Amino acid sequence: MSIASANWASLMAFLACETQWRVAGSLAGFMWVGLDWAGCSARLAHRETSEQMFDDMGVMQDAALTVLNSEAD
């Protein structure tokens, strides 16, 4: 798999926030809620970020939630 250079910074920011996922638990199991955006902002405070980078991270979050919340076959 190849990552376009225009997307590299956004991918690295998304991966830097890998510990910022919110998860809800119940008797039915766990559900991935999404990224803690305040935590992501704090995590990325010392990096050069842009509004586009956060938009890209939102797209990656949506794609990840589809996979994370799908039932394992």
All heavy atoms as TSV, in Angstrom:
chain	resi	resn	atom	element	x	y	z
A	1	MET	N	N	0.839	-1.165	0.000
A	1	MET	CA	C	0.000	0.000	0.000
A	1	MET	C	C	0.891	1.238	0.000
A	1	MET	O	O	1.901	1.290	0.676
A	1	MET	CB	C	-0.899	0.007	1.244
A	1	MET	CG	C	-1.706	1.282	1.356
A	1	MET	SD	S	-2.487	1.548	2.951
A	1	MET	CE	C	-3.887	0.508	2.813
A	2	SER	N	N	0.478	2.207	-0.755
A	2	SER	CA	C	1.241	3.446	-0.857
A	2	SER	C	C	0.382	4.606	-0.381
A	2	SER	O	O	-0.811	4.664	-0.674
A	2	SER	CB	C	1.648	3.652	-2.314
A	2	SER	OG	O	2.352	4.853	-2.449
A	3	ILE	N	N	0.984	5.505	0.364
A	3	ILE	CA	C	0.290	6.692	0.866
A	3	ILE	C	C	0.772	7.895	0.063
A	3	ILE	O	O	1.977	8.137	-0.034
A	3	ILE	CB	C	0.586	6.929	2.363
A	3	ILE	CG1	C	0.265	5.689	3.195
A	3	ILE	CG2	C	-0.148	8.153	2.874
A	3	ILE	CD1	C	-1.182	5.257	3.166
A	4	ALA	N	N	-0.166	8.648	-0.489
A	4	ALA	CA	C	0.199	9.848	-1.244
A	4	ALA	C	C	0.877	10.842	-0.315
A	4	ALA	O	O	0.469	11.005	0.844
A	4	ALA	CB	C	-1.037	10.475	-1.877
A	5	SER	N	N	1.893	11.495	-0.801
A	5	SER	CA	C	2.638	12.443	0.043
A	5	SER	C	C	1.737	13.554	0.572
A	5	SER	O	O	1.949	14.047	1.686
A	5	SER	CB	C	3.823	13.030	-0.731
A	5	SER	OG	O	3.374	13.722	-1.876
A	6	ALA	N	N	0.696	13.922	-0.161
A	6	ALA	CA	C	-0.234	14.966	0.301
A	6	ALA	C	C	-1.032	14.513	1.525
A	6	ALA	O	O	-1.513	15.342	2.289
A	6	ALA	CB	C	-1.194	15.345	-0.828
A	7	ASN	N	N	-1.138	13.196	1.735
A	7	ASN	CA	C	-1.909	12.655	2.855
A	7	ASN	C	C	-1.041	12.209	4.025
A	7	ASN	O	O	-1.562	11.810	5.066
A	7	ASN	CB	C	-2.745	11.464	2.382
A	7	ASN	CG	C	-3.751	11.864	1.346
A	7	ASN	OD1	O	-4.275	12.972	1.371
A	7	ASN	ND2	N	-4.022	10.972	0.409
A	8	TRP	N	N	0.254	12.253	3.856
A	8	TRP	CA	C	1.166	11.697	4.856
A	8	TRP	C	C	1.021	12.375	6.229
A	8	TRP	O	O	0.913	11.694	7.246
A	8	TRP	CB	C	2.612	11.781	4.375
A	8	TRP	CG	C	3.547	11.053	5.279
A	8	TRP	CD1	C	4.420	11.603	6.169
A	8	TRP	CD2	C	3.680	9.641	5.423
A	8	TRP	NE1	N	5.100	10.618	6.844
A	8	TRP	CE2	C	4.655	9.393	6.399
A	8	TRP	CE3	C	3.064	8.564	4.811
A	8	TRP	CZ2	C	5.022	8.119	6.785
A	8	TRP	CZ3	C	3.437	7.290	5.188
A	8	TRP	CH2	C	4.410	7.081	6.163
A	9	ALA	N	N	0.991	13.697	6.276
A	9	ALA	CA	C	0.904	14.413	7.559
A	9	ALA	C	C	-0.400	14.089	8.280
A	9	ALA	O	O	-0.422	13.912	9.507
A	9	ALA	CB	C	1.037	15.922	7.338
A	10	SER	N	N	-1.492	13.985	7.529
A	10	SER	CA	C	-2.780	13.654	8.138
A	10	SER	C	C	-2.775	12.239	8.706
A	10	SER	O	O	-3.286	11.996	9.802
A	10	SER	CB	C	-3.906	13.789	7.108
A	10	SER	OG	O	-4.025	15.121	6.684
A	11	LEU	N	N	-2.184	11.311	7.980
A	11	LEU	CA	C	-2.091	9.938	8.473
A	11	LEU	C	C	-1.243	9.873	9.741
A	11	LEU	O	O	-1.604	9.202	10.706
A	11	LEU	CB	C	-1.517	9.013	7.395
A	11	LEU	CG	C	-1.293	7.566	7.837
A	11	LEU	CD1	C	-2.601	6.910	8.246
A	11	LEU	CD2	C	-0.595	6.784	6.737
A	12	MET	N	N	-0.124	10.565	9.766
A	12	MET	CA	C	0.736	10.558	10.948
A	12	MET	C	C	0.014	11.186	12.150
A	12	MET	O	O	0.142	10.709	13.281
A	12	MET	CB	C	2.050	11.292	10.675
A	12	MET	CG	C	2.963	10.606	9.673
A	12	MET	SD	S	3.509	8.946	10.224
A	12	MET	CE	C	2.404	7.882	9.312
A	13	ALA	N	N	-0.777	12.228	11.920
A	13	ALA	CA	C	-1.549	12.837	13.001
A	13	ALA	C	C	-2.596	11.856	13.520
A	13	ALA	O	O	-2.781	11.710	14.732
A	13	ALA	CB	C	-2.217	14.124	12.518
A	14	PHE	N	N	-3.273	11.158	12.617
A	14	PHE	CA	C	-4.272	10.168	13.008
A	14	PHE	C	C	-3.634	9.066	13.838
A	14	PHE	O	O	-4.158	8.680	14.885
A	14	PHE	CB	C	-4.924	9.593	11.746
A	14	PHE	CG	C	-6.022	8.613	12.016
A	14	PHE	CD1	C	-7.270	9.045	12.426
A	14	PHE	CD2	C	-5.821	7.261	11.823
A	14	PHE	CE1	C	-8.298	8.140	12.670
A	14	PHE	CE2	C	-6.833	6.346	12.051
A	14	PHE	CZ	C	-8.077	6.789	12.480
A	15	LEU	N	N	-2.493	8.574	13.404
A	15	LEU	CA	C	-1.804	7.517	14.144
A	15	LEU	C	C	-1.273	8.014	15.485
A	15	LEU	O	O	-1.217	7.254	16.459
A	15	LEU	CB	C	-0.678	6.927	13.295
A	15	LEU	CG	C	-1.135	6.161	12.046
A	15	LEU	CD1	C	0.072	5.719	11.225
A	15	LEU	CD2	C	-2.025	4.988	12.409
A	16	ALA	N	N	-0.901	9.289	15.563
A	16	ALA	CA	C	-0.426	9.848	16.831
A	16	ALA	C	C	-1.546	9.889	17.868
A	16	ALA	O	O	-1.290	9.913	19.073
A	16	ALA	CB	C	0.135	11.254	16.611
A	17	CYS	N	N	-2.778	9.865	17.399
A	17	CYS	CA	C	-3.938	9.933	18.299
A	17	CYS	C	C	-4.539	8.556	18.570
A	17	CYS	O	O	-5.671	8.449	19.042
A	17	CYS	CB	C	-4.987	10.865	17.704
A	17	CYS	SG	S	-4.455	12.582	17.660
A	18	GLU	N	N	-3.778	7.512	18.320
A	18	GLU	CA	C	-4.313	6.156	18.475
A	18	GLU	C	C	-4.768	5.839	19.895
A	18	GLU	O	O	-5.576	4.937	20.100
A	18	GLU	CB	C	-3.289	5.121	18.013
A	18	GLU	CG	C	-2.058	5.020	18.889
A	18	GLU	CD	C	-1.037	4.039	18.348
A	18	GLU	OE1	O	-1.393	3.238	17.462
A	18	GLU	OE2	O	0.101	4.071	18.798
A	19	THR	N	N	-4.299	6.583	20.883
A	19	THR	CA	C	-4.717	6.348	22.270
A	19	THR	C	C	-5.902	7.225	22.662
A	19	THR	O	O	-6.298	7.224	23.827
A	19	THR	CB	C	-3.552	6.627	23.242
A	19	THR	OG1	O	-3.166	8.003	23.095
A	19	THR	CG2	C	-2.370	5.717	22.964
A	20	GLN	N	N	-6.464	7.955	21.719
A	20	GLN	CA	C	-7.529	8.906	22.037
A	20	GLN	C	C	-8.925	8.425	21.632
A	20	GLN	O	O	-9.849	9.214	21.523
A	20	GLN	CB	C	-7.230	10.256	21.365
A	20	GLN	CG	C	-5.941	10.896	21.828
A	20	GLN	CD	C	-5.887	11.062	23.334
A	20	GLN	OE1	O	-6.849	11.502	23.958
A	20	GLN	NE2	N	-4.761	10.706	23.932
A	21	TRP	N	N	-9.108	7.134	21.439
A	21	TRP	CA	C	-10.413	6.606	21.076
A	21	TRP	C	C	-11.315	6.533	22.299
A	21	TRP	O	O	-10.881	6.136	23.380
A	21	TRP	CB	C	-10.287	5.205	20.473
A	21	TRP	CG	C	-9.790	5.236	19.071
A	21	TRP	CD1	C	-8.483	5.091	18.670
A	21	TRP	CD2	C	-10.543	5.456	17.897
A	21	TRP	NE1	N	-8.410	5.196	17.309
A	21	TRP	CE2	C	-9.663	5.425	16.805
A	21	TRP	CE3	C	-11.901	5.680	17.645
A	21	TRP	CZ2	C	-10.082	5.603	15.498
A	21	TRP	CZ3	C	-12.308	5.854	16.341
A	21	TRP	CH2	C	-11.403	5.813	15.284
A	22	ARG	N	N	-12.574	6.905	22.121
A	22	ARG	CA	C	-13.582	6.742	23.169
A	22	ARG	C	C	-14.333	5.444	22.906
A	22	ARG	O	O	-14.732	5.173	21.782
A	22	ARG	CB	C	-14.562	7.906	23.169
A	22	ARG	CG	C	-13.943	9.174	23.675
A	22	ARG	CD	C	-14.987	10.229	23.828
A	22	ARG	NE	N	-14.379	11.414	24.430
A	22	ARG	CZ	C	-15.066	12.475	24.770
A	22	ARG	NH1	N	-16.360	12.516	24.570
A	22	ARG	NH2	N	-14.452	13.503	25.307
A	23	VAL	N	N	-14.502	4.677	23.971
A	23	VAL	CA	C	-15.189	3.395	23.874
A	23	VAL	C	C	-16.257	3.363	24.954
A	23	VAL	O	O	-16.001	3.747	26.100
A	23	VAL	CB	C	-14.202	2.220	24.065
A	23	VAL	CG1	C	-14.913	0.892	23.975
A	23	VAL	CG2	C	-13.074	2.294	23.041
A	24	ALA	N	N	-17.453	2.907	24.593
A	24	ALA	CA	C	-18.539	2.756	25.565
A	24	ALA	C	C	-18.796	1.270	25.756
A	24	ALA	O	O	-18.781	0.501	24.798
A	24	ALA	CB	C	-19.791	3.456	25.061
A	25	GLY	N	N	-19.022	0.885	26.985
A	25	GLY	CA	C	-19.296	-0.514	27.287
A	25	GLY	C	C	-20.660	-0.687	27.919
A	25	GLY	O	O	-21.139	0.180	28.645
A	26	SER	N	N	-21.299	-1.807	27.607
A	26	SER	CA	C	-22.585	-2.152	28.215
A	26	SER	C	C	-22.659	-3.670	28.291
A	26	SER	O	O	-21.724	-4.372	27.909
A	26	SER	CB	C	-23.735	-1.597	27.372
A	26	SER	OG	O	-23.838	-2.319	26.163
A	27	LEU	N	N	-23.779	-4.175	28.752
A	27	LEU	CA	C	-23.947	-5.623	28.808
A	27	LEU	C	C	-23.923	-6.240	27.409
A	27	LEU	O	O	-23.615	-7.410	27.250
A	27	LEU	CB	C	-25.260	-5.973	29.514
A	27	LEU	CG	C	-25.318	-5.607	30.999
A	27	LEU	CD1	C	-26.692	-5.919	31.566
A	27	LEU	CD2	C	-24.243	-6.348	31.785
A	28	ALA	N	N	-24.242	-5.440	26.413
A	28	ALA	CA	C	-24.235	-5.931	25.035
A	28	ALA	C	C	-22.831	-5.983	24.446
A	28	ALA	O	O	-22.620	-6.558	23.392
A	28	ALA	CB	C	-25.125	-5.041	24.165
A	29	GLY	N	N	-21.873	-5.371	25.112
A	29	GLY	CA	C	-20.502	-5.367	24.616
A	29	GLY	C	C	-19.949	-3.957	24.513
A	29	GLY	O	O	-20.468	-3.027	25.121
A	30	PHE	N	N	-18.920	-3.817	23.736
A	30	PHE	CA	C	-18.257	-2.524	23.564
A	30	PHE	C	C	-18.656	-1.897	22.236
A	30	PHE	O	O	-18.897	-2.587	21.254
A	30	PHE	CB	C	-16.737	-2.685	23.601
A	30	PHE	CG	C	-16.214	-3.042	24.949
A	30	PHE	CD1	C	-15.861	-4.350	25.240
A	30	PHE	CD2	C	-16.069	-2.079	25.927
A	30	PHE	CE1	C	-15.376	-4.687	26.489
A	30	PHE	CE2	C	-15.585	-2.408	27.168
A	30	PHE	CZ	C	-15.241	-3.713	27.456
A	31	MET	N	N	-18.688	-0.563	22.225
A	31	MET	CA	C	-18.934	0.178	21.005
A	31	MET	C	C	-17.903	1.293	20.925
A	31	MET	O	O	-17.698	2.033	21.883
A	31	MET	CB	C	-20.332	0.787	21.002
A	31	MET	CG	C	-20.646	1.531	19.723
A	31	MET	SD	S	-22.323	2.161	19.746
A	31	MET	CE	C	-21.967	3.888	19.986
A	32	TRP	N	N	-17.225	1.384	19.823
A	32	TRP	CA	C	-16.269	2.462	19.582
A	32	TRP	C	C	-17.083	3.695	19.224
A	32	TRP	O	O	-17.866	3.679	18.280
A	32	TRP	CB	C	-15.321	2.087	18.465
A	32	TRP	CG	C	-14.494	0.883	18.794
A	32	TRP	CD1	C	-14.864	-0.427	18.650
A	32	TRP	CD2	C	-13.194	0.870	19.350
A	32	TRP	NE1	N	-13.857	-1.241	19.065
A	32	TRP	CE2	C	-12.808	-0.472	19.508
A	32	TRP	CE3	C	-12.299	1.864	19.721
A	32	TRP	CZ2	C	-11.573	-0.847	20.027
A	32	TRP	CZ3	C	-11.067	1.489	20.229
A	32	TRP	CH2	C	-10.714	0.157	20.380
A	33	VAL	N	N	-16.900	4.787	19.977
A	33	VAL	CA	C	-17.695	5.994	19.796
A	33	VAL	C	C	-17.041	6.956	18.814
A	33	VAL	O	O	-17.699	7.555	17.977
A	33	VAL	CB	C	-17.935	6.688	21.153
A	33	VAL	CG1	C	-18.729	7.962	20.994
A	33	VAL	CG2	C	-18.620	5.721	22.116
A	34	GLY	N	N	-15.754	7.115	18.908
A	34	GLY	CA	C	-15.023	8.023	18.043
A	34	GLY	C	C	-13.812	8.575	18.764
A	34	GLY	O	O	-13.536	8.214	19.911
A	35	LEU	N	N	-13.122	9.442	18.117
A	35	LEU	CA	C	-11.942	10.052	18.722
A	35	LEU	C	C	-12.343	11.112	19.739
A	35	LEU	O	O	-13.347	11.803	19.567
A	35	LEU	CB	C	-11.068	10.700	17.647
A	35	LEU	CG	C	-10.319	9.739	16.732
A	35	LEU	CD1	C	-9.697	10.501	15.568
A	35	LEU	CD2	C	-9.261	8.965	17.488
A	36	ASP	N	N	-11.575	11.224	20.791
A	36	ASP	CA	C	-11.716	12.331	21.745
A	36	ASP	C	C	-10.959	13.501	21.127
A	36	ASP	O	O	-9.735	13.577	21.187
A	36	ASP	CB	C	-11.110	11.931	23.093
A	36	ASP	CG	C	-11.157	13.049	24.119
A	36	ASP	OD1	O	-11.461	14.200	23.744
A	36	ASP	OD2	O	-10.889	12.765	25.287
A	37	TRP	N	N	-11.712	14.405	20.496
A	37	TRP	CA	C	-11.080	15.474	19.722
A	37	TRP	C	C	-10.302	16.443	20.595
A	37	TRP	O	O	-9.281	16.987	20.170
A	37	TRP	CB	C	-12.118	16.180	18.853
A	37	TRP	CG	C	-12.545	15.275	17.748
A	37	TRP	CD1	C	-13.693	14.529	17.689
A	37	TRP	CD2	C	-11.804	14.945	16.576
A	37	TRP	NE1	N	-13.715	13.763	16.540
A	37	TRP	CE2	C	-12.556	14.010	15.836
A	37	TRP	CE3	C	-10.584	15.350	16.060
A	37	TRP	CZ2	C	-12.138	13.483	14.624
A	37	TRP	CZ3	C	-10.169	14.826	14.851
A	37	TRP	CH2	C	-10.927	13.908	14.151
A	38	ALA	N	N	-10.734	16.650	21.836
A	38	ALA	CA	C	-9.959	17.502	22.751
A	38	ALA	C	C	-8.629	16.838	23.061
A	38	ALA	O	O	-7.576	17.491	23.101
A	38	ALA	CB	C	-10.744	17.769	24.027
A	39	GLY	N	N	-8.657	15.525	23.263
A	39	GLY	CA	C	-7.423	14.779	23.496
A	39	GLY	C	C	-6.511	14.803	22.278
A	39	GLY	O	O	-5.296	14.940	22.409
A	40	CYS	N	N	-7.099	14.689	21.102
A	40	CYS	CA	C	-6.309	14.762	19.865
A	40	CYS	C	C	-5.658	16.135	19.724
A	40	CYS	O	O	-4.484	16.239	19.365
A	40	CYS	CB	C	-7.181	14.488	18.646
A	40	CYS	SG	S	-7.706	12.784	18.489
A	41	SER	N	N	-6.437	17.168	20.025
A	41	SER	CA	C	-5.905	18.529	19.927
A	41	SER	C	C	-4.719	18.711	20.867
A	41	SER	O	O	-3.690	19.272	20.493
A	41	SER	CB	C	-7.001	19.543	20.243
A	41	SER	OG	O	-6.529	20.846	20.082
A	42	ALA	N	N	-4.861	18.205	22.094
A	42	ALA	CA	C	-3.761	18.294	23.057
A	42	ALA	C	C	-2.564	17.462	22.593
A	42	ALA	O	O	-1.416	17.895	22.704
A	42	ALA	CB	C	-4.227	17.824	24.435
A	43	ARG	N	N	-2.839	16.288	22.067
A	43	ARG	CA	C	-1.766	15.396	21.600
A	43	ARG	C	C	-0.983	16.022	20.456
A	43	ARG	O	O	0.220	15.825	20.326
A	43	ARG	CB	C	-2.393	14.065	21.150
A	43	ARG	CG	C	-1.429	13.068	20.602
A	43	ARG	CD	C	-0.628	12.421	21.724
A	43	ARG	NE	N	0.207	11.373	21.207
A	43	ARG	CZ	C	1.509	11.536	20.882
A	43	ARG	NH1	N	2.082	12.703	21.016
A	43	ARG	NH2	N	2.205	10.521	20.433
A	44	LEU	N	N	-1.671	16.809	19.617
A	44	LEU	CA	C	-1.041	17.393	18.438
A	44	LEU	C	C	-0.609	18.840	18.639
A	44	LEU	O	O	-0.153	19.485	17.698
A	44	LEU	CB	C	-2.005	17.312	17.251
A	44	LEU	CG	C	-2.422	15.899	16.843
A	44	LEU	CD1	C	-3.513	15.961	15.788
A	44	LEU	CD2	C	-1.236	15.097	16.357
A	45	ALA	N	N	-0.706	19.343	19.856
A	45	ALA	CA	C	-0.437	20.762	20.130
A	45	ALA	C	C	0.957	21.202	19.707
A	45	ALA	O	O	1.141	22.352	19.316
A	45	ALA	CB	C	-0.653	21.061	21.609
A	46	HIS	N	N	1.924	20.327	19.770
A	46	HIS	CA	C	3.296	20.706	19.454
A	46	HIS	C	C	3.698	20.303	18.032
A	46	HIS	O	O	4.872	20.312	17.693
A	46	HIS	CB	C	4.263	20.106	20.473
A	46	HIS	CG	C	3.998	20.606	21.846
A	46	HIS	ND1	N	4.252	21.892	22.238
A	46	HIS	CD2	C	3.443	19.999	22.923
A	46	HIS	CE1	C	3.896	22.056	23.488
A	46	HIS	NE2	N	3.399	20.919	23.928
A	47	ARG	N	N	2.714	19.967	17.232
A	47	ARG	CA	C	2.961	19.640	15.830
A	47	ARG	C	C	2.351	20.729	14.969
A	47	ARG	O	O	1.446	21.431	15.378
A	47	ARG	CB	C	2.294	18.312	15.455
A	47	ARG	CG	C	2.911	17.123	16.131
A	47	ARG	CD	C	2.201	15.877	15.663
A	47	ARG	NE	N	2.732	14.726	16.356
A	47	ARG	CZ	C	2.975	13.582	15.755
A	47	ARG	NH1	N	2.720	13.431	14.484
A	47	ARG	NH2	N	3.463	12.570	16.443
A	48	GLU	N	N	2.837	20.808	13.763
A	48	GLU	CA	C	2.245	21.729	12.807
A	48	GLU	C	C	0.968	21.078	12.276
A	48	GLU	O	O	1.012	20.024	11.647
A	48	GLU	CB	C	3.230	21.981	11.667
A	48	GLU	CG	C	2.845	23.146	10.812
A	48	GLU	CD	C	3.943	23.498	9.823
A	48	GLU	OE1	O	5.121	23.564	10.229
A	48	GLU	OE2	O	3.601	23.685	8.657
A	49	THR	N	N	-0.178	21.664	12.587
A	49	THR	CA	C	-1.457	21.101	12.168
A	49	THR	C	C	-2.236	22.121	11.348
A	49	THR	O	O	-1.936	23.308	11.366
A	49	THR	CB	C	-2.306	20.675	13.383
A	49	THR	OG1	O	-2.536	21.813	14.210
A	49	THR	CG2	C	-1.627	19.587	14.185
A	50	SER	N	N	-3.241	21.632	10.665
A	50	SER	CA	C	-4.090	22.511	9.859
A	50	SER	C	C	-5.530	22.028	9.979
A	50	SER	O	O	-5.797	20.908	10.430
A	50	SER	CB	C	-3.658	22.474	8.400
A	50	SER	OG	O	-3.911	21.193	7.851
A	51	GLU	N	N	-6.451	22.883	9.576
A	51	GLU	CA	C	-7.854	22.493	9.576
A	51	GLU	C	C	-8.069	21.307	8.632
A	51	GLU	O	O	-8.843	20.398	8.935
A	51	GLU	CB	C	-8.721	23.678	9.150
A	51	GLU	CG	C	-10.206	23.406	9.280
A	51	GLU	CD	C	-11.046	24.636	9.012
A	51	GLU	OE1	O	-10.529	25.758	9.135
A	51	GLU	OE2	O	-12.222	24.455	8.686
A	52	GLN	N	N	-7.365	21.294	7.522
A	52	GLN	CA	C	-7.479	20.188	6.569
A	52	GLN	C	C	-7.044	18.872	7.203
A	52	GLN	O	O	-7.650	17.832	6.972
A	52	GLN	CB	C	-6.650	20.469	5.312
A	52	GLN	CG	C	-6.756	19.369	4.263
A	52	GLN	CD	C	-8.168	19.205	3.728
A	52	GLN	OE1	O	-8.783	20.188	3.332
A	52	GLN	NE2	N	-8.686	17.992	3.733
A	53	MET	N	N	-6.004	18.925	8.032
A	53	MET	CA	C	-5.527	17.711	8.691
A	53	MET	C	C	-6.614	17.135	9.601
A	53	MET	O	O	-6.878	15.935	9.593
A	53	MET	CB	C	-4.261	18.004	9.504
A	53	MET	CG	C	-3.643	16.780	10.138
A	53	MET	SD	S	-2.167	17.171	11.103
A	53	MET	CE	C	-1.085	17.769	9.838
A	54	PHE	N	N	-7.293	18.006	10.374
A	54	PHE	CA	C	-8.364	17.532	11.244
A	54	PHE	C	C	-9.546	17.019	10.415
A	54	PHE	O	O	-10.187	16.032	10.791
A	54	PHE	CB	C	-8.800	18.622	12.221
A	54	PHE	CG	C	-7.911	18.708	13.426
A	54	PHE	CD1	C	-6.870	19.613	13.473
A	54	PHE	CD2	C	-8.098	17.877	14.522
A	54	PHE	CE1	C	-6.036	19.687	14.575
A	54	PHE	CE2	C	-7.275	17.943	15.628
A	54	PHE	CZ	C	-6.241	18.851	15.660
A	55	ASP	N	N	-9.832	17.657	9.285
A	55	ASP	CA	C	-10.881	17.154	8.393
A	55	ASP	C	C	-10.532	15.759	7.893
A	55	ASP	O	O	-11.378	14.861	7.864
A	55	ASP	CB	C	-11.084	18.096	7.209
A	55	ASP	CG	C	-11.731	19.421	7.579
A	55	ASP	OD1	O	-12.297	19.530	8.695
A	55	ASP	OD2	O	-11.669	20.348	6.758
A	56	ASP	N	N	-9.279	15.579	7.490
A	56	ASP	CA	C	-8.819	14.264	7.019
A	56	ASP	C	C	-8.930	13.224	8.131
A	56	ASP	O	O	-9.321	12.078	7.882
A	56	ASP	CB	C	-7.368	14.341	6.539
A	56	ASP	CG	C	-7.203	15.156	5.265
A	56	ASP	OD1	O	-8.216	15.440	4.589
A	56	ASP	OD2	O	-6.052	15.523	4.961
A	57	MET	N	N	-8.592	13.611	9.348
A	57	MET	CA	C	-8.691	12.687	10.473
A	57	MET	C	C	-10.142	12.271	10.707
A	57	MET	O	O	-10.418	11.126	11.069
A	57	MET	CB	C	-8.108	13.314	11.745
A	57	MET	CG	C	-6.597	13.431	11.706
A	57	MET	SD	S	-5.930	14.333	13.124
A	57	MET	CE	C	-6.413	13.267	14.475
A	58	GLY	N	N	-11.074	13.185	10.488
A	58	GLY	CA	C	-12.495	12.854	10.611
A	58	GLY	C	C	-12.919	11.803	9.595
A	58	GLY	O	O	-13.690	10.892	9.909
A	59	VAL	N	N	-12.404	11.914	8.391
A	59	VAL	CA	C	-12.699	10.922	7.357
A	59	VAL	C	C	-12.134	9.560	7.770
A	59	VAL	O	O	-12.802	8.528	7.652
A	59	VAL	CB	C	-12.127	11.367	5.992
A	59	VAL	CG1	C	-12.225	10.259	4.963
A	59	VAL	CG2	C	-12.836	12.624	5.510
A	60	MET	N	N	-10.898	9.555	8.276
A	60	MET	CA	C	-10.283	8.301	8.721
A	60	MET	C	C	-11.031	7.720	9.910
A	60	MET	O	O	-11.212	6.504	10.013
A	60	MET	CB	C	-8.805	8.517	9.045
A	60	MET	CG	C	-7.962	8.734	7.805
A	60	MET	SD	S	-6.195	8.878	8.152
A	60	MET	CE	C	-6.066	10.641	8.445
A	61	GLN	N	N	-11.490	8.588	10.836
A	61	GLN	CA	C	-12.269	8.120	11.982
A	61	GLN	C	C	-13.544	7.433	11.507
A	61	GLN	O	O	-13.882	6.344	11.976
A	61	GLN	CB	C	-12.642	9.295	12.889
A	61	GLN	CG	C	-13.644	8.910	13.969
A	61	GLN	CD	C	-14.235	10.104	14.664
A	61	GLN	OE1	O	-13.915	10.333	15.802
A	61	GLN	NE2	N	-15.090	10.853	13.982
A	62	ASP	N	N	-14.265	8.043	10.577
A	62	ASP	CA	C	-15.511	7.455	10.077
A	62	ASP	C	C	-15.270	6.089	9.453
A	62	ASP	O	O	-16.034	5.148	9.678
A	62	ASP	CB	C	-16.181	8.396	9.077
A	62	ASP	CG	C	-16.677	9.681	9.716
A	62	ASP	OD1	O	-16.790	9.744	10.964
A	62	ASP	OD2	O	-16.950	10.640	8.966
A	63	ALA	N	N	-14.199	5.968	8.687
A	63	ALA	CA	C	-13.875	4.675	8.072
A	63	ALA	C	C	-13.496	3.646	9.136
A	63	ALA	O	O	-13.909	2.488	9.066
A	63	ALA	CB	C	-12.740	4.847	7.068
A	64	ALA	N	N	-12.737	4.083	10.134
A	64	ALA	CA	C	-12.331	3.160	11.202
A	64	ALA	C	C	-13.527	2.708	12.028
A	64	ALA	O	O	-13.617	1.531	12.403
A	64	ALA	CB	C	-11.296	3.838	12.098
A	65	LEU	N	N	-14.472	3.605	12.310
A	65	LEU	CA	C	-15.647	3.238	13.097
A	65	LEU	C	C	-16.468	2.152	12.404
A	65	LEU	O	O	-16.998	1.250	13.053
A	65	LEU	CB	C	-16.514	4.458	13.380
A	65	LEU	CG	C	-15.974	5.419	14.437
A	65	LEU	CD1	C	-16.820	6.688	14.485
A	65	LEU	CD2	C	-15.907	4.759	15.799
A	66	THR	N	N	-16.563	2.237	11.093
A	66	THR	CA	C	-17.285	1.206	10.333
A	66	THR	C	C	-16.667	-0.164	10.568
A	66	THR	O	O	-17.373	-1.139	10.786
A	66	THR	CB	C	-17.274	1.560	8.830
A	66	THR	OG1	O	-17.896	2.834	8.649
A	66	THR	CG2	C	-18.002	0.508	8.012
A	67	VAL	N	N	-15.359	-0.230	10.564
A	67	VAL	CA	C	-14.659	-1.497	10.774
A	67	VAL	C	C	-14.702	-1.902	12.242
A	67	VAL	O	O	-15.027	-3.047	12.569
A	67	VAL	CB	C	-13.195	-1.397	10.298
A	67	VAL	CG1	C	-12.417	-2.654	10.640
A	67	VAL	CG2	C	-13.139	-1.119	8.797
A	68	LEU	N	N	-14.415	-0.974	13.139
A	68	LEU	CA	C	-14.347	-1.299	14.562
A	68	LEU	C	C	-15.684	-1.755	15.132
A	68	LEU	O	O	-15.730	-2.595	16.031
A	68	LEU	CB	C	-13.834	-0.086	15.349
A	68	LEU	CG	C	-12.378	0.315	15.104
A	68	LEU	CD1	C	-12.083	1.660	15.743
A	68	LEU	CD2	C	-11.436	-0.762	15.630
A	69	ASN	N	N	-16.773	-1.182	14.633
A	69	ASN	CA	C	-18.093	-1.523	15.172
A	69	ASN	C	C	-18.821	-2.599	14.376
A	69	ASN	O	O	-19.964	-2.912	14.677
A	69	ASN	CB	C	-18.966	-0.262	15.265
A	69	ASN	CG	C	-18.521	0.634	16.393
A	69	ASN	OD1	O	-18.139	0.167	17.459
A	69	ASN	ND2	N	-18.558	1.932	16.167
A	70	SER	N	N	-18.163	-3.182	13.386
A	70	SER	CA	C	-18.797	-4.277	12.642
A	70	SER	C	C	-18.672	-5.554	13.482
A	70	SER	O	O	-17.709	-5.733	14.223
A	70	SER	CB	C	-18.142	-4.466	11.282
A	70	SER	OG	O	-16.817	-4.919	11.420
A	71	GLU	N	N	-19.643	-6.388	13.369
A	71	GLU	CA	C	-19.610	-7.644	14.117
A	71	GLU	C	C	-18.626	-8.590	13.462
A	71	GLU	O	O	-18.619	-8.753	12.246
A	71	GLU	CB	C	-21.003	-8.267	14.148
A	71	GLU	CG	C	-21.997	-7.349	14.799
A	71	GLU	CD	C	-22.913	-8.086	15.732
A	71	GLU	OE1	O	-22.705	-9.283	15.945
A	71	GLU	OE2	O	-23.820	-7.441	16.237
A	72	ALA	N	N	-17.789	-9.204	14.268
A	72	ALA	CA	C	-16.823	-10.181	13.742
A	72	ALA	C	C	-17.577	-11.413	13.262
A	72	ALA	O	O	-18.480	-11.896	13.915
A	72	ALA	CB	C	-15.817	-10.559	14.811
A	73	ASP	N	N	-17.200	-11.879	12.082
A	73	ASP	CA	C	-17.853	-13.074	11.518
A	73	ASP	C	C	-17.157	-14.320	11.961
A	73	ASP	O	O	-16.038	-14.419	12.220
A	73	ASP	CB	C	-17.887	-12.993	9.993
A	73	ASP	CG	C	-18.769	-11.838	9.526
A	73	ASP	OD1	O	-19.761	-11.552	10.209
A	73	ASP	OD2	O	-18.451	-11.249	8.482
